[in-house]
Amino acid sequence: MSVKQVAFNRKALHEYEILEKYEAGMVLMGTEIKSIRKGSVQFKDAYVSFVNHEAWVKEMYIAPYEEGNRFNHEETRERKLLLHDYEISKLEKKVRLKGFTVVPLTLYLKDGRCKLEIALAQGKNIHDKRESDKEKDAQREIAKVMKNKR
């Protein structure tokens, strides 16, 4: 089983506290998968919404395929996510009732198929963001000291 990571959403880890992760397939056009294989993907403002008991990823940018012709895809179109029915129900219920949000974390190719790792997340306060930044700085300092000792 080969897995190749194509894109990662670093902003989501900074802005949100990740609670649960799910793996979802995506319905893509031919030029989109070719562009994804080249690594031309951005998650800048991407999010997941639910319409008619279906999950859709919105605002995810996939660059147009250079060799594509007039049938090339629209860069930020809505793309349907393939999840189990019970997973959609669970996520939809939590988003509606408790004010959580669902964000894309990682886009990767698994055995030639495009998968999107999505997460149920809760927004961090400014205080929490500062705290996580302090922890990262402390980990960097520890790593520096350990490297210098060797």
RAZI-V302638 format. One record per helix or strand of 3 or more residues. SS is the DSSP state (H for helix, E for strand). FROM is the first residue (numbers start at 1). TO is the last residue. If there is no record, write none. Layout:
SS & FROM & TO
SS & FROM & TO
//
This chain:
E & 3 & 8
H & 10 & 15
E & 16 & 26
H & 30 & 37
E & 47 & 51
E & 54 & 58
E & 79 & 82
H & 85 & 98
E & 101 & 110
E & 113 & 123
H & 126 & 149
//
